[in-house]
């Protein structure tokens, strides 16, 4: 049985940066669309949800080789 190694600190840091970027971009785009269209904060929360889902997916695909 081969010994599995975990992700390095650099990989963990890059996952954190990618997750933060996904959430930040999602909120930013949602806010921009919400203010431009006059839809209000509902679009900002939708952007937050899309950003969180994207961050979870990106983290999963990065870490699935270690599972």
N, CA, C and O atoms as a Maestro MAE file, in Angstrom:
{
 s_m_m2io_version
 :::
 2.0.0
}

f_m_ct {
 s_m_title
 :::
 protein
 m_atom[268] {
  # First column is atom index #
  i_m_mmod_type
  r_m_x_coord
  r_m_y_coord
  r_m_z_coord
  i_m_residue_number
  s_m_chain_name
  s_m_pdb_residue_name
  s_m_pdb_atom_name
  i_m_atomic_number
  :::
  1 25 0.842 -1.170 0.000 1 A "UNK " " N  " 7
  2 3 0.000 0.000 0.000 1 A "UNK " " CA " 6
  3 2 0.896 1.245 0.000 1 A "UNK " " C  " 6
  4 15 1.765 1.404 0.858 1 A "UNK " " O  " 8
  5 25 0.670 2.094 -0.953 2 A "UNK " " N  " 7
  6 3 1.486 3.295 -1.083 2 A "UNK " " CA " 6
  7 2 1.060 4.334 -0.048 2 A "UNK " " C  " 6
  8 15 -0.122 4.495 0.257 2 A "UNK " " O  " 8
  9 25 2.039 5.013 0.464 3 A "UNK " " N  " 7
  10 3 1.761 6.064 1.445 3 A "UNK " " CA " 6
  11 2 1.323 7.329 0.722 3 A "UNK " " C  " 6
  12 15 2.008 7.802 -0.186 3 A "UNK " " O  " 8
  13 25 0.201 7.867 1.118 4 A "UNK " " N  " 7
  14 3 -0.294 9.096 0.500 4 A "UNK " " CA " 6
  15 2 0.274 10.301 1.232 4 A "UNK " " C  " 6
  16 15 0.399 10.312 2.457 4 A "UNK " " O  " 8
  17 25 0.606 11.291 0.460 5 A "UNK " " N  " 7
  18 3 1.058 12.546 1.055 5 A "UNK " " CA " 6
  19 2 -0.036 13.585 0.859 5 A "UNK " " C  " 6
  20 15 -0.795 13.532 -0.109 5 A "UNK " " O  " 8
  21 25 -0.104 14.505 1.764 6 A "UNK " " N  " 7
  22 3 -1.118 15.555 1.690 6 A "UNK " " CA " 6
  23 2 -0.636 16.733 0.861 6 A "UNK " " C  " 6
  24 15 0.494 16.752 0.374 6 A "UNK " " O  " 8
  25 25 -1.509 17.708 0.713 7 A "UNK " " N  " 7
  26 3 -1.125 18.896 -0.044 7 A "UNK " " CA " 6
  27 2 -0.070 19.708 0.707 7 A "UNK " " C  " 6
  28 15 -0.011 19.689 1.936 7 A "UNK " " O  " 8
  29 25 0.749 20.410 -0.046 8 A "UNK " " N  " 7
  30 3 1.775 21.248 0.560 8 A "UNK " " CA " 6
  31 2 1.145 22.565 1.025 8 A "UNK " " C  " 6
  32 15 -0.005 22.870 0.710 8 A "UNK " " O  " 8
  33 25 1.920 23.320 1.771 9 A "UNK " " N  " 7
  34 3 1.435 24.613 2.259 9 A "UNK " " CA " 6
  35 2 1.133 25.564 1.113 9 A "UNK " " C  " 6
  36 15 0.200 26.363 1.193 9 A "UNK " " O  " 8
  37 25 1.913 25.483 0.057 10 A "UNK " " N  " 7
  38 3 1.683 26.351 -1.101 10 A "UNK " " CA " 6
  39 2 0.355 26.009 -1.765 10 A "UNK " " C  " 6
  40 15 -0.390 26.903 -2.167 10 A "UNK " " O  " 8
  41 25 0.057 24.714 -1.882 11 A "UNK " " N  " 7
  42 3 -1.217 24.310 -2.476 11 A "UNK " " CA " 6
  43 2 -2.396 24.743 -1.603 11 A "UNK " " C  " 6
  44 15 -3.419 25.192 -2.119 11 A "UNK " " O  " 8
  45 25 -2.255 24.609 -0.296 12 A "UNK " " N  " 7
  46 3 -3.317 25.058 0.603 12 A "UNK " " CA " 6
  47 2 -3.510 26.570 0.526 12 A "UNK " " C  " 6
  48 15 -4.639 27.060 0.532 12 A "UNK " " O  " 8
  49 25 -2.403 27.302 0.453 13 A "UNK " " N  " 7
  50 3 -2.501 28.761 0.336 13 A "UNK " " CA " 6
  51 2 -3.143 29.157 -0.986 13 A "UNK " " C  " 6
  52 15 -3.941 30.093 -1.030 13 A "UNK " " O  " 8
  53 25 -2.803 28.459 -2.060 14 A "UNK " " N  " 7
  54 3 -3.398 28.785 -3.355 14 A "UNK " " CA " 6
  55 2 -4.886 28.466 -3.373 14 A "UNK " " C  " 6
  56 15 -5.657 29.163 -4.033 14 A "UNK " " O  " 8
  57 25 -5.303 27.424 -2.659 15 A "UNK " " N  " 7
  58 3 -6.732 27.138 -2.558 15 A "UNK " " CA " 6
  59 2 -7.458 28.239 -1.796 15 A "UNK " " C  " 6
  60 15 -8.573 28.614 -2.159 15 A "UNK " " O  " 8
  61 25 -6.838 28.755 -0.752 16 A "UNK " " N  " 7
  62 3 -7.436 29.843 0.007 16 A "UNK " " CA " 6
  63 2 -7.555 31.113 -0.810 16 A "UNK " " C  " 6
  64 15 -8.573 31.804 -0.757 16 A "UNK " " O  " 8
  65 25 -6.516 31.416 -1.565 17 A "UNK " " N  " 7
  66 3 -6.542 32.609 -2.417 17 A "UNK " " CA " 6
  67 2 -7.590 32.449 -3.510 17 A "UNK " " C  " 6
  68 15 -8.322 33.390 -3.815 17 A "UNK " " O  " 8
  69 25 -7.664 31.254 -4.103 18 A "UNK " " N  " 7
  70 3 -8.655 31.012 -5.160 18 A "UNK " " CA " 6
  71 2 -10.079 31.111 -4.607 18 A "UNK " " C  " 6
  72 15 -10.960 31.675 -5.255 18 A "UNK " " O  " 8
  73 25 -10.300 30.566 -3.416 19 A "UNK " " N  " 7
  74 3 -11.632 30.644 -2.814 19 A "UNK " " CA " 6
  75 2 -12.008 32.093 -2.508 19 A "UNK " " C  " 6
  76 15 -13.134 32.516 -2.771 19 A "UNK " " O  " 8
  77 25 -11.074 32.840 -1.960 20 A "UNK " " N  " 7
  78 3 -11.340 34.251 -1.684 20 A "UNK " " CA " 6
  79 2 -11.608 35.045 -2.945 20 A "UNK " " C  " 6
  80 15 -12.478 35.916 -2.966 20 A "UNK " " O  " 8
  81 25 -10.860 34.744 -3.998 21 A "UNK " " N  " 7
  82 3 -11.067 35.439 -5.269 21 A "UNK " " CA " 6
  83 2 -12.430 35.097 -5.864 21 A "UNK " " C  " 6
  84 15 -13.114 35.978 -6.385 21 A "UNK " " O  " 8
  85 25 -12.826 33.843 -5.793 22 A "UNK " " N  " 7
  86 3 -14.136 33.443 -6.318 22 A "UNK " " CA " 6
  87 2 -15.264 34.169 -5.594 22 A "UNK " " C  " 6
  88 15 -16.183 34.684 -6.231 22 A "UNK " " O  " 8
  89 25 -15.198 34.210 -4.285 23 A "UNK " " N  " 7
  90 3 -16.244 34.878 -3.507 23 A "UNK " " CA " 6
  91 2 -16.208 36.385 -3.759 23 A "UNK " " C  " 6
  92 15 -17.254 37.007 -3.945 23 A "UNK " " O  " 8
  93 25 -15.013 36.972 -3.767 24 A "UNK " " N  " 7
  94 3 -14.896 38.408 -4.010 24 A "UNK " " CA " 6
  95 2 -15.399 38.821 -5.381 24 A "UNK " " C  " 6
  96 15 -16.099 39.825 -5.514 24 A "UNK " " O  " 8
  97 25 -15.048 38.060 -6.388 25 A "UNK " " N  " 7
  98 3 -15.510 38.374 -7.746 25 A "UNK " " CA " 6
  99 2 -17.012 38.177 -7.855 25 A "UNK " " C  " 6
  100 15 -17.699 38.974 -8.493 25 A "UNK " " O  " 8
  101 25 -17.531 37.114 -7.233 26 A "UNK " " N  " 7
  102 3 -18.978 36.881 -7.267 26 A "UNK " " CA " 6
  103 2 -19.753 38.014 -6.625 26 A "UNK " " C  " 6
  104 15 -20.751 38.475 -7.180 26 A "UNK " " O  " 8
  105 25 -19.310 38.466 -5.467 27 A "UNK " " N  " 7
  106 3 -19.990 39.577 -4.783 27 A "UNK " " CA " 6
  107 2 -19.832 40.865 -5.582 27 A "UNK " " C  " 6
  108 15 -20.788 41.626 -5.729 27 A "UNK " " O  " 8
  109 25 -18.635 41.111 -6.098 28 A "UNK " " N  " 7
  110 3 -18.400 42.335 -6.867 28 A "UNK " " CA " 6
  111 2 -19.251 42.417 -8.121 28 A "UNK " " C  " 6
  112 15 -19.840 43.458 -8.411 28 A "UNK " " O  " 8
  113 25 -19.316 41.324 -8.863 29 A "UNK " " N  " 7
  114 3 -20.128 41.314 -10.079 29 A "UNK " " CA " 6
  115 2 -21.611 41.411 -9.729 29 A "UNK " " C  " 6
  116 15 -22.371 42.094 -10.415 29 A "UNK " " O  " 8
  117 25 -22.022 40.721 -8.655 30 A "UNK " " N  " 7
  118 3 -23.414 40.822 -8.228 30 A "UNK " " CA " 6
  119 2 -23.785 42.229 -7.812 30 A "UNK " " C  " 6
  120 15 -24.868 42.717 -8.136 30 A "UNK " " O  " 8
  121 25 -22.883 42.882 -7.090 31 A "UNK " " N  " 7
  122 3 -23.137 44.265 -6.680 31 A "UNK " " CA " 6
  123 2 -23.203 45.193 -7.890 31 A "UNK " " C  " 6
  124 15 -24.068 46.064 -7.971 31 A "UNK " " O  " 8
  125 25 -22.282 44.994 -8.823 32 A "UNK " " N  " 7
  126 3 -22.250 45.834 -10.024 32 A "UNK " " CA " 6
  127 2 -23.532 45.667 -10.835 32 A "UNK " " C  " 6
  128 15 -24.124 46.654 -11.272 32 A "UNK " " O  " 8
  129 25 -23.960 44.428 -11.037 33 A "UNK " " N  " 7
  130 3 -25.191 44.186 -11.792 33 A "UNK " " CA " 6
  131 2 -26.393 44.724 -11.020 33 A "UNK " " C  " 6
  132 15 -27.306 45.296 -11.616 33 A "UNK " " O  " 8
  133 25 -26.398 44.546 -9.708 34 A "UNK " " N  " 7
  134 3 -27.518 45.031 -8.898 34 A "UNK " " CA " 6
  135 2 -27.678 46.530 -8.937 34 A "UNK " " C  " 6
  136 15 -28.797 47.034 -9.023 34 A "UNK " " O  " 8
  137 25 -26.555 47.263 -8.874 35 A "UNK " " N  " 7
  138 3 -26.658 48.725 -8.913 35 A "UNK " " CA " 6
  139 2 -26.941 49.225 -10.327 35 A "UNK " " C  " 6
  140 15 -27.640 50.224 -10.500 35 A "UNK " " O  " 8
  141 25 -26.410 48.546 -11.332 36 A "UNK " " N  " 7
  142 3 -26.633 48.986 -12.707 36 A "UNK " " CA " 6
  143 2 -28.074 48.750 -13.154 36 A "UNK " " C  " 6
  144 15 -28.637 49.538 -13.914 36 A "UNK " " O  " 8
  145 25 -28.657 47.663 -12.676 37 A "UNK " " N  " 7
  146 3 -30.015 47.342 -13.109 37 A "UNK " " CA " 6
  147 2 -31.084 47.840 -12.136 37 A "UNK " " C  " 6
  148 15 -32.271 47.830 -12.460 37 A "UNK " " O  " 8
  149 25 -30.671 48.272 -10.956 38 A "UNK " " N  " 7
  150 3 -31.623 48.728 -9.964 38 A "UNK " " CA " 6
  151 2 -32.330 47.589 -9.235 38 A "UNK " " C  " 6
  152 15 -33.369 47.796 -8.607 38 A "UNK " " O  " 8
  153 25 -31.769 46.395 -9.320 39 A "UNK " " N  " 7
  154 3 -32.398 45.223 -8.703 39 A "UNK " " CA " 6
  155 2 -32.157 45.149 -7.209 39 A "UNK " " C  " 6
  156 15 -32.870 44.428 -6.511 39 A "UNK " " O  " 8
  157 25 -31.183 45.866 -6.703 40 A "UNK " " N  " 7
  158 3 -30.934 45.891 -5.266 40 A "UNK " " CA " 6
  159 2 -29.997 44.789 -4.805 40 A "UNK " " C  " 6
  160 15 -29.191 44.260 -5.569 40 A "UNK " " O  " 8
  161 25 -30.132 44.462 -3.526 41 A "UNK " " N  " 7
  162 3 -29.183 43.542 -2.905 41 A "UNK " " CA " 6
  163 2 -29.459 42.082 -3.228 41 A "UNK " " C  " 6
  164 15 -28.618 41.227 -2.951 41 A "UNK " " O  " 8
  165 25 -30.608 41.774 -3.804 42 A "UNK " " N  " 7
  166 3 -30.909 40.380 -4.144 42 A "UNK " " CA " 6
  167 2 -29.890 39.836 -5.141 42 A "UNK " " C  " 6
  168 15 -29.477 38.681 -5.043 42 A "UNK " " O  " 8
  169 25 -29.496 40.651 -6.081 43 A "UNK " " N  " 7
  170 3 -28.506 40.214 -7.069 43 A "UNK " " CA " 6
  171 2 -27.138 40.084 -6.420 43 A "UNK " " C  " 6
  172 15 -26.349 39.226 -6.816 43 A "UNK " " O  " 8
  173 25 -26.845 40.910 -5.441 44 A "UNK " " N  " 7
  174 3 -25.581 40.793 -4.720 44 A "UNK " " CA " 6
  175 2 -25.518 39.468 -3.971 44 A "UNK " " C  " 6
  176 15 -24.482 38.805 -3.977 44 A "UNK " " O  " 8
  177 25 -26.612 39.076 -3.327 45 A "UNK " " N  " 7
  178 3 -26.648 37.795 -2.634 45 A "UNK " " CA " 6
  179 2 -26.584 36.632 -3.616 45 A "UNK " " C  " 6
  180 15 -25.998 35.596 -3.303 45 A "UNK " " O  " 8
  181 25 -27.170 36.782 -4.786 46 A "UNK " " N  " 7
  182 3 -27.061 35.745 -5.810 46 A "UNK " " CA " 6
  183 2 -25.604 35.618 -6.267 46 A "UNK " " C  " 6
  184 15 -25.112 34.509 -6.477 46 A "UNK " " O  " 8
  185 25 -24.925 36.741 -6.420 47 A "UNK " " N  " 7
  186 3 -23.503 36.716 -6.769 47 A "UNK " " CA " 6
  187 2 -22.672 36.065 -5.677 47 A "UNK " " C  " 6
  188 15 -21.719 35.342 -5.967 47 A "UNK " " O  " 8
  189 25 -23.027 36.318 -4.422 48 A "UNK " " N  " 7
  190 3 -22.357 35.669 -3.306 48 A "UNK " " CA " 6
  191 2 -22.547 34.159 -3.369 48 A "UNK " " C  " 6
  192 15 -21.599 33.398 -3.175 48 A "UNK " " O  " 8
  193 25 -23.767 33.733 -3.639 49 A "UNK " " N  " 7
  194 3 -24.039 32.294 -3.734 49 A "UNK " " CA " 6
  195 2 -23.256 31.647 -4.873 49 A "UNK " " C  " 6
  196 15 -22.702 30.559 -4.712 49 A "UNK " " O  " 8
  197 25 -23.212 32.309 -6.014 50 A "UNK " " N  " 7
  198 3 -22.441 31.773 -7.140 50 A "UNK " " CA " 6
  199 2 -20.958 31.731 -6.794 50 A "UNK " " C  " 6
  200 15 -20.270 30.771 -7.143 50 A "UNK " " O  " 8
  201 25 -20.461 32.750 -6.118 51 A "UNK " " N  " 7
  202 3 -19.059 32.779 -5.721 51 A "UNK " " CA " 6
  203 2 -18.714 31.676 -4.740 51 A "UNK " " C  " 6
  204 15 -17.659 31.051 -4.856 51 A "UNK " " O  " 8
  205 25 -19.587 31.429 -3.777 52 A "UNK " " N  " 7
  206 3 -19.340 30.364 -2.799 52 A "UNK " " CA " 6
  207 2 -19.376 29.005 -3.478 52 A "UNK " " C  " 6
  208 15 -18.522 28.160 -3.209 52 A "UNK " " O  " 8
  209 25 -20.347 28.780 -4.351 53 A "UNK " " N  " 7
  210 3 -20.410 27.502 -5.070 53 A "UNK " " CA " 6
  211 2 -19.191 27.293 -5.956 53 A "UNK " " C  " 6
  212 15 -18.680 26.178 -6.056 53 A "UNK " " O  " 8
  213 25 -18.726 28.343 -6.592 54 A "UNK " " N  " 7
  214 3 -17.527 28.249 -7.414 54 A "UNK " " CA " 6
  215 2 -16.297 27.959 -6.562 54 A "UNK " " C  " 6
  216 15 -15.435 27.175 -6.959 54 A "UNK " " O  " 8
  217 25 -16.216 28.582 -5.403 55 A "UNK " " N  " 7
  218 3 -15.091 28.338 -4.498 55 A "UNK " " CA " 6
  219 2 -15.084 26.897 -4.002 55 A "UNK " " C  " 6
  220 15 -14.026 26.274 -3.917 55 A "UNK " " O  " 8
  221 25 -16.260 26.365 -3.673 56 A "UNK " " N  " 7
  222 3 -16.347 24.974 -3.228 56 A "UNK " " CA " 6
  223 2 -15.936 24.032 -4.351 56 A "UNK " " C  " 6
  224 15 -15.199 23.074 -4.116 56 A "UNK " " O  " 8
  225 25 -16.401 24.293 -5.563 57 A "UNK " " N  " 7
  226 3 -16.045 23.437 -6.692 57 A "UNK " " CA " 6
  227 2 -14.548 23.504 -6.991 57 A "UNK " " C  " 6
  228 15 -13.917 22.478 -7.246 57 A "UNK " " O  " 8
  229 25 -13.986 24.699 -6.959 58 A "UNK " " N  " 7
  230 3 -12.552 24.843 -7.231 58 A "UNK " " CA " 6
  231 2 -11.718 24.128 -6.175 58 A "UNK " " C  " 6
  232 15 -10.724 23.478 -6.498 58 A "UNK " " O  " 8
  233 25 -12.123 24.247 -4.915 59 A "UNK " " N  " 7
  234 3 -11.404 23.574 -3.838 59 A "UNK " " CA " 6
  235 2 -11.539 22.065 -3.962 59 A "UNK " " C  " 6
  236 15 -10.566 21.339 -3.754 59 A "UNK " " O  " 8
  237 25 -12.724 21.586 -4.296 60 A "UNK " " N  " 7
  238 3 -12.930 20.148 -4.452 60 A "UNK " " CA " 6
  239 2 -12.048 19.579 -5.563 60 A "UNK " " C  " 6
  240 15 -11.403 18.547 -5.375 60 A "UNK " " O  " 8
  241 25 -12.016 20.238 -6.705 61 A "UNK " " N  " 7
  242 3 -11.230 19.717 -7.812 61 A "UNK " " CA " 6
  243 2 -9.729 19.783 -7.548 61 A "UNK " " C  " 6
  244 15 -8.965 18.991 -8.100 61 A "UNK " " O  " 8
  245 25 -9.307 20.718 -6.709 62 A "UNK " " N  " 7
  246 3 -7.887 20.786 -6.332 62 A "UNK " " CA " 6
  247 2 -7.522 19.690 -5.339 62 A "UNK " " C  " 6
  248 15 -6.415 19.154 -5.387 62 A "UNK " " O  " 8
  249 25 -8.442 19.354 -4.440 63 A "UNK " " N  " 7
  250 3 -8.111 18.469 -3.333 63 A "UNK " " CA " 6
  251 2 -8.512 17.007 -3.590 63 A "UNK " " C  " 6
  252 15 -8.110 16.119 -2.837 63 A "UNK " " O  " 8
  253 25 -9.298 16.749 -4.643 64 A "UNK " " N  " 7
  254 3 -9.816 15.397 -4.823 64 A "UNK " " CA " 6
  255 2 -8.735 14.359 -5.091 64 A "UNK " " C  " 6
  256 15 -8.965 13.172 -4.865 64 A "UNK " " O  " 8
  257 25 -7.581 14.765 -5.560 65 A "UNK " " N  " 7
  258 3 -6.519 13.786 -5.781 65 A "UNK " " CA " 6
  259 2 -5.923 13.289 -4.464 65 A "UNK " " C  " 6
  260 15 -5.245 12.262 -4.447 65 A "UNK " " O  " 8
  261 25 -6.163 13.993 -3.374 66 A "UNK " " N  " 7
  262 3 -5.641 13.577 -2.072 66 A "UNK " " CA " 6
  263 2 -6.659 12.769 -1.274 66 A "UNK " " C  " 6
  264 15 -6.327 12.253 -0.207 66 A "UNK " " O  " 8
  265 25 -7.877 12.649 -1.762 67 A "UNK " " N  " 7
  266 3 -8.914 11.917 -1.030 67 A "UNK " " CA " 6
  267 2 -8.803 10.433 -1.254 67 A "UNK " " C  " 6
  268 15 -9.599 9.666 -0.713 67 A "UNK " " O  " 8
  :::
 }
 m_bond[267] {
  # First column is bond index #
  i_m_from
  i_m_to
  i_m_order
  :::
  1 1 2 1
  2 2 3 1
  3 3 4 2
  4 3 5 1
  5 5 6 1
  6 6 7 1
  7 7 8 2
  8 7 9 1
  9 9 10 1
  10 10 11 1
  11 11 12 2
  12 11 13 1
  13 13 14 1
  14 14 15 1
  15 15 16 2
  16 15 17 1
  17 17 18 1
  18 18 19 1
  19 19 20 2
  20 19 21 1
  21 21 22 1
  22 22 23 1
  23 23 24 2
  24 23 25 1
  25 25 26 1
  26 26 27 1
  27 27 28 2
  28 27 29 1
  29 29 30 1
  30 30 31 1
  31 31 32 2
  32 31 33 1
  33 33 34 1
  34 34 35 1
  35 35 36 2
  36 35 37 1
  37 37 38 1
  38 38 39 1
  39 39 40 2
  40 39 41 1
  41 41 42 1
  42 42 43 1
  43 43 44 2
  44 43 45 1
  45 45 46 1
  46 46 47 1
  47 47 48 2
  48 47 49 1
  49 49 50 1
  50 50 51 1
  51 51 52 2
  52 51 53 1
  53 53 54 1
  54 54 55 1
  55 55 56 2
  56 55 57 1
  57 57 58 1
  58 58 59 1
  59 59 60 2
  60 59 61 1
  61 61 62 1
  62 62 63 1
  63 63 64 2
  64 63 65 1
  65 65 66 1
  66 66 67 1
  67 67 68 2
  68 67 69 1
  69 69 70 1
  70 70 71 1
  71 71 72 2
  72 71 73 1
  73 73 74 1
  74 74 75 1
  75 75 76 2
  76 75 77 1
  77 77 78 1
  78 78 79 1
  79 79 80 2
  80 79 81 1
  81 81 82 1
  82 82 83 1
  83 83 84 2
  84 83 85 1
  85 85 86 1
  86 86 87 1
  87 87 88 2
  88 87 89 1
  89 89 90 1
  90 90 91 1
  91 91 92 2
  92 91 93 1
  93 93 94 1
  94 94 95 1
  95 95 96 2
  96 95 97 1
  97 97 98 1
  98 98 99 1
  99 99 100 2
  100 99 101 1
  101 101 102 1
  102 102 103 1
  103 103 104 2
  104 103 105 1
  105 105 106 1
  106 106 107 1
  107 107 108 2
  108 107 109 1
  109 109 110 1
  110 110 111 1
  111 111 112 2
  112 111 113 1
  113 113 114 1
  114 114 115 1
  115 115 116 2
  116 115 117 1
  117 117 118 1
  118 118 119 1
  119 119 120 2
  120 119 121 1
  121 121 122 1
  122 122 123 1
  123 123 124 2
  124 123 125 1
  125 125 126 1
  126 126 127 1
  127 127 128 2
  128 127 129 1
  129 129 130 1
  130 130 131 1
  131 131 132 2
  132 131 133 1
  133 133 134 1
  134 134 135 1
  135 135 136 2
  136 135 137 1
  137 137 138 1
  138 138 139 1
  139 139 140 2
  140 139 141 1
  141 141 142 1
  142 142 143 1
  143 143 144 2
  144 143 145 1
  145 145 146 1
  146 146 147 1
  147 147 148 2
  148 147 149 1
  149 149 150 1
  150 150 151 1
  151 151 152 2
  152 151 153 1
  153 153 154 1
  154 154 155 1
  155 155 156 2
  156 155 157 1
  157 157 158 1
  158 158 159 1
  159 159 160 2
  160 159 161 1
  161 161 162 1
  162 162 163 1
  163 163 164 2
  164 163 165 1
  165 165 166 1
  166 166 167 1
  167 167 168 2
  168 167 169 1
  169 169 170 1
  170 170 171 1
  171 171 172 2
  172 171 173 1
  173 173 174 1
  174 174 175 1
  175 175 176 2
  176 175 177 1
  177 177 178 1
  178 178 179 1
  179 179 180 2
  180 179 181 1
  181 181 182 1
  182 182 183 1
  183 183 184 2
  184 183 185 1
  185 185 186 1
  186 186 187 1
  187 187 188 2
  188 187 189 1
  189 189 190 1
  190 190 191 1
  191 191 192 2
  192 191 193 1
  193 193 194 1
  194 194 195 1
  195 195 196 2
  196 195 197 1
  197 197 198 1
  198 198 199 1
  199 199 200 2
  200 199 201 1
  201 201 202 1
  202 202 203 1
  203 203 204 2
  204 203 205 1
  205 205 206 1
  206 206 207 1
  207 207 208 2
  208 207 209 1
  209 209 210 1
  210 210 211 1
  211 211 212 2
  212 211 213 1
  213 213 214 1
  214 214 215 1
  215 215 216 2
  216 215 217 1
  217 217 218 1
  218 218 219 1
  219 219 220 2
  220 219 221 1
  221 221 222 1
  222 222 223 1
  223 223 224 2
  224 223 225 1
  225 225 226 1
  226 226 227 1
  227 227 228 2
  228 227 229 1
  229 229 230 1
  230 230 231 1
  231 231 232 2
  232 231 233 1
  233 233 234 1
  234 234 235 1
  235 235 236 2
  236 235 237 1
  237 237 238 1
  238 238 239 1
  239 239 240 2
  240 239 241 1
  241 241 242 1
  242 242 243 1
  243 243 244 2
  244 243 245 1
  245 245 246 1
  246 246 247 1
  247 247 248 2
  248 247 249 1
  249 249 250 1
  250 250 251 1
  251 251 252 2
  252 251 253 1
  253 253 254 1
  254 254 255 1
  255 255 256 2
  256 255 257 1
  257 257 258 1
  258 258 259 1
  259 259 260 2
  260 259 261 1
  261 261 262 1
  262 262 263 1
  263 263 264 2
  264 263 265 1
  265 265 266 1
  266 266 267 1
  267 267 268 2
  :::
 }
}
